[in-house]
Amino acid sequence: MPGEELFYLTVSELARRIESKKLSPVELTQAYLDRSQKLGPRFNAYARLTPEIALTQAKAAEKEIQRGHYRGPLHGIPYAVKDLLSVKGLPTTWGAKPYANQAFNYNSTLIDHLNRVGAVMIGKAAMIELAGGMGYRFASASLQGEAKNPWDPTCWTCGSSSGSGAIVAAGLAAFAIGTETWGSIICPSAFCGVSGLRPTYGRVSRYGAMALSPSMDKIGPLARSADDCARIFAAIAGHDARDRGTLPIDRAAFTYSASLELRSRPLRIGWLKNAWKSLDPGIAKPVEAAVRVLRKTFSSVKDASLPAGPWEEAGNIVIAAEGAASFRSLIRSGRVSELTDPLGQIAGYVNEQYSAADYLQALKVREILQTKMETLFDSFDVLATASQPVAATPLNLNLETDLVFPDPLGGIGNLCGLPALSVPCGFTDKNLPAGLQFVARAGDDFAVIQAGRAFQQHTDWHKRHPKIR
């Protein structure tokens, strides 16, 4: 059995070993499958494993590499994908009982992209039902039950990409694909002590993905490091005529290579003073230490403030109205009652009560906000703050009543489609991870990657992993 450290190597290190033929893609895939079969159920991490697909892809990758046809840094690398992205012929359940037997006869664009670079799909990650599109009170709102945090299995992994966070944190795959409409990449990354990238809206095609809020849904990677996230993002970004929300060809594609340092620029960092009303003491301490690292790493770190406004309210209206439209047939048929979560069973009816006037007013607020953020980014390249004001929460917590706090940056970042990257920045006294978040102007995904990469060159928090027995 391979040593545990193998399962926590970065994509870059695994790629070096595979390219040099020191590591077999087949052996690596089998090792991850064995570990996932053993530990996946412990954390409710997977919707399902796909060993036949994985081994077929791994064998093909190994043959190509042996013949000298190396496709790049994801060739032969095992990953998991959130179970709202279609894979031809496989169930794609959206984490919800009404869709437990749903399958599609085509791949999502993201799966095609990863197939093209030779990545190896070992499973579909568990998720919150409908990605939280009907609301939810409890972490158990999933076909698989609550996703348990590998750092402390009595705690949650956070967000609808809950299984993706557990998979990466537990070393069950080299990376995982998550989605975010409001927080579901950033929060699991923070709670699970991994790196997660929410790309600019429109840079990754959502063709073949469940629609929740079409004007806010985004797809991105969770991995070991900012560098890994960049390599995965380069493989999945790009214009897609089948998704009218993708950006034009020249603005959607992302290129990442070893020459990254040559393109780096001095970053003006704005430390946000009003992103959170307060930080829990356990989070405040590592975040304060992270700020000191930032001030040593970057020549310009100044205080910054988010513009005041009803941004969260506008974001909630957009998600509610678009979610009610996306799941209209589920709501109108009454099958929404089959959802696991008590809030999910009723919230769709409430969301249908938003009027066209409410929705249009929210879109006007979005336009005002986008202008204000463009002005703020004239002074800063990257905004930084804690990823979350709290550490991983207990599994049985009522999220509707006991995990409620203002999140203006979550609303702003998602309403404006801004790129963000969460990286680990320390631990609480209870050994739960804390995260540091970087946010940049729409389209400047490179800036958040550069900031995260620089931070990780001066820290080793991203190299820590839970001790799983």
Backbone hydrogen bonds, N-H to C=O, Kabsch-Sander energy under -0.5 kcal/mol:
donor,donor_aa,acceptor,acceptor_aa,energy
6,L,3,G,-1.4
7,F,4,E,-1.3
8,Y,5,E,-1.4
9,L,6,L,-1.3
14,L,10,T,-2.6
15,A,11,V,-2.9
16,R,12,S,-2.0
17,R,13,E,-1.9
18,I,14,L,-2.4
19,E,15,A,-3.1
20,S,16,R,-1.8
21,K,18,I,-1.3
22,K,17,R,-2.4
23,L,17,R,-1.5
28,L,24,S,-2.7
29,T,25,P,-2.6
30,Q,26,V,-2.6
31,A,27,E,-2.1
32,Y,28,L,-2.4
33,L,29,T,-2.7
34,D,30,Q,-2.7
35,R,31,A,-2.3
36,S,32,Y,-2.7
37,Q,33,L,-2.8
38,K,34,D,-1.7
39,L,35,R,-3.1
40,G,36,S,-2.1
43,F,39,L,-1.2
43,F,40,G,-0.8
44,N,40,G,-0.6
44,N,41,P,-0.5
45,A,40,G,-2.1
47,A,124,K,-3.2
48,R,124,K,-1.6
50,T,122,I,-2.4
54,A,50,T,-2.7
55,L,51,P,-2.8
56,T,52,E,-2.0
57,Q,53,I,-2.6
58,A,54,A,-2.7
59,K,55,L,-2.4
60,A,56,T,-1.9
61,A,57,Q,-2.4
62,E,58,A,-2.5
63,K,59,K,-2.2
64,E,60,A,-2.2
65,I,61,A,-2.6
66,Q,62,E,-2.4
67,R,63,K,-1.5
68,G,65,I,-1.5
69,H,64,E,-3.0
70,Y,68,G,-1.1
71,R,69,H,-0.6
75,H,72,G,-2.1
76,G,118,G,-2.9
77,I,74,L,-2.0
79,Y,120,V,-2.6
80,A,175,F,-1.6
81,V,123,G,-2.0
82,K,177,I,-1.2
83,D,125,A,-1.9
84,L,82,K,-1.1
85,L,82,K,-1.7
86,S,84,L,-0.5
86,S,208,G,-2.7
89,G,104,F,-3.0
90,L,87,V,-2.5
92,T,102,Q,-2.8
94,W,83,D,-2.0
96,A,93,T,-1.9
99,Y,96,A,-1.7
100,A,97,K,-1.9
102,Q,99,Y,-1.8
104,F,90,L,-0.7
108,S,86,S,-2.5
109,T,207,Y,-1.8
112,D,108,S,-2.0
113,H,109,T,-2.5
114,L,110,L,-2.4
115,N,111,I,-2.6
116,R,112,D,-2.2
117,V,113,H,-1.3
118,G,115,N,-1.3
119,A,114,L,-2.3
120,V,77,I,-2.6
121,M,119,A,-0.6
122,I,79,Y,-2.8
122,I,120,V,-0.7
123,G,79,Y,-0.7
124,K,48,R,-2.8
125,A,81,V,-2.3
126,A,45,A,-2.5
128,I,160,S,-1.2
129,E,141,A,-2.7
130,L,94,W,-2.9
131,A,128,I,-2.3
132,G,129,E,-2.2
133,G,130,L,-2.1
135,G,132,G,-1.9
139,A,395,L,-0.7
141,A,138,F,-1.6
142,S,140,S,-2.7
143,L,95,G,-0.9
145,G,142,S,-1.1
148,K,43,F,-2.0
149,N,152,D,-0.6
149,N,155,C,-2.7
152,D,149,N,-1.1
155,C,152,D,-2.8
156,W,393,T,-2.9
157,T,147,A,-0.8
162,S,159,G,-0.7
163,G,126,A,-1.2
165,G,161,S,-1.9
166,A,162,S,-1.8
167,I,163,G,-2.5
168,V,164,S,-1.9
169,A,165,G,-2.3
170,A,166,A,-2.3
171,G,168,V,-1.1
172,L,167,I,-2.9
173,A,167,I,-0.7
174,A,78,P,-1.5
175,F,78,P,-0.7
176,A,222,L,-2.5
177,I,80,A,-2.1
178,G,220,G,-3.1
180,E,218,K,-2.7
187,C,183,G,-2.6
189,S,185,I,-1.7
190,A,186,I,-2.0
191,F,187,C,-3.0
192,C,188,P,-2.1
193,G,189,S,-0.8
193,G,190,A,-0.7
194,V,189,S,-2.1
195,S,223,A,-2.5
196,G,422,S,-2.1
197,L,221,P,-2.4
198,R,196,G,-0.5
198,R,420,A,-3.1
201,Y,417,G,-1.7
203,R,200,T,-1.9
205,S,236,I,-0.5
209,A,206,R,-2.5
210,M,84,L,-2.0
212,L,210,M,-0.5
216,M,213,S,-2.9
217,D,213,S,-2.4
218,K,180,E,-1.5
220,G,178,G,-2.2
222,L,176,A,-2.9
223,A,195,S,-3.2
229,C,225,S,-2.2
230,A,226,A,-2.1
231,R,227,D,-1.9
232,I,228,D,-2.4
233,F,229,C,-2.8
234,A,230,A,-2.2
235,A,231,R,-0.9
235,A,232,I,-0.6
236,I,232,I,-1.4
237,A,233,F,-2.1
238,G,203,R,-2.8
243,D,240,D,-1.9
244,R,242,R,-0.5
246,T,243,D,-2.2
247,L,202,G,-2.9
251,R,248,P,-1.5
252,A,248,P,-1.9
253,A,249,I,-1.5
260,L,257,S,-1.3
261,E,258,A,-0.6
262,L,259,S,-1.3
263,R,259,S,-0.7
263,R,260,L,-1.5
264,S,260,L,-0.7
264,S,261,E,-0.8
269,I,267,L,-0.8
269,I,300,S,-2.8
270,G,382,V,-3.0
271,W,269,I,-0.6
271,W,302,K,-2.9
272,L,270,G,-0.7
272,L,384,A,-2.6
273,K,304,A,-2.6
280,D,389,P,-2.8
283,I,280,D,-1.2
284,A,280,D,-2.8
285,K,281,P,-1.6
287,V,283,I,-2.0
288,E,284,A,-2.6
289,A,285,K,-1.7
290,A,286,P,-2.0
291,V,287,V,-2.1
292,R,288,E,-1.5
293,V,289,A,-1.6
294,L,290,A,-2.4
295,R,291,V,-2.4
296,K,292,R,-1.4
297,T,293,V,-2.2
298,F,294,L,-2.9
300,S,267,L,-0.6
301,V,299,S,-0.5
302,K,269,I,-2.5
304,A,271,W,-2.6
311,W,309,G,-1.5
314,A,310,P,-2.2
315,G,311,W,-2.6
316,N,312,E,-2.6
317,I,313,E,-2.0
318,V,314,A,-2.3
319,I,315,G,-2.5
320,A,316,N,-2.6
321,A,317,I,-2.9
322,E,318,V,-2.5
323,G,319,I,-2.7
324,A,320,A,-2.3
325,A,321,A,-1.6
326,S,322,E,-2.6
327,F,323,G,-2.2
328,R,325,A,-1.2
331,I,327,F,-2.3
332,R,328,R,-3.2
333,S,329,S,-1.9
334,G,330,L,-0.6
334,G,331,I,-1.0
335,R,330,L,-0.6
336,V,330,L,-1.3
337,S,334,G,-1.8
338,E,335,R,-2.3
339,L,336,V,-1.6
345,Q,341,D,-1.4
346,I,343,L,-1.4
347,A,343,L,-2.8
348,G,344,G,-0.5
349,Y,346,I,-1.0
350,V,346,I,-1.1
351,N,347,A,-2.8
352,E,348,G,-1.6
353,Q,350,V,-1.7
354,Y,351,N,-1.5
359,Y,355,S,-2.2
360,L,356,A,-2.8
361,Q,357,A,-2.2
362,A,358,D,-2.0
363,L,359,Y,-2.0
364,K,360,L,-1.8
365,V,361,Q,-2.1
366,R,362,A,-2.1
367,E,363,L,-1.8
368,I,364,K,-2.0
369,L,365,V,-2.6
370,Q,366,R,-2.6
371,T,367,E,-1.7
372,K,368,I,-2.0
373,M,369,L,-2.6
374,E,370,Q,-2.1
375,T,371,T,-1.8
376,L,372,K,-2.0
377,F,373,M,-2.5
378,D,375,T,-1.1
379,S,376,L,-1.6
380,F,376,L,-1.0
381,D,268,R,-2.2
382,V,268,R,-2.0
383,L,439,V,-3.2
384,A,270,G,-2.8
385,T,437,Q,-1.8
387,S,435,G,-2.4
395,L,154,T,-2.2
397,L,394,P,-1.5
399,L,137,R,-3.4
399,L,397,L,-1.0
401,T,398,N,-0.5
402,D,398,N,-3.2
403,L,399,L,-0.7
405,F,403,L,-0.5
409,L,275,A,-0.5
411,G,407,D,-2.0
412,I,408,P,-3.1
413,G,409,L,-3.4
414,N,410,G,-1.7
415,L,411,G,-2.6
416,C,412,I,-2.3
418,L,413,G,-2.7
420,A,198,R,-2.3
421,L,438,F,-2.3
422,S,196,G,-2.4
423,V,436,L,-2.6
425,C,434,A,-2.6
426,G,434,A,-0.7
428,T,432,L,-2.5
431,N,428,T,-1.9
434,A,426,G,-2.3
436,L,423,V,-3.1
437,Q,385,T,-3.5
438,F,421,L,-2.6
439,V,383,L,-2.6
440,A,419,P,-1.8
441,R,381,D,-0.6
444,D,441,R,-2.5
445,D,443,G,-0.6
447,A,444,D,-1.1
448,V,444,D,-0.9
449,I,445,D,-1.9
450,Q,446,F,-2.8
451,A,447,A,-2.4
452,G,448,V,-2.6
453,R,449,I,-2.8
454,A,450,Q,-2.4
455,F,451,A,-2.3
456,Q,452,G,-2.2
457,Q,453,R,-1.2
458,H,454,A,-0.7
458,H,455,F,-1.0
463,K,460,D,-1.7
464,R,461,W,-1.3
468,I,466,P,-0.9
469,R,467,K,-0.5
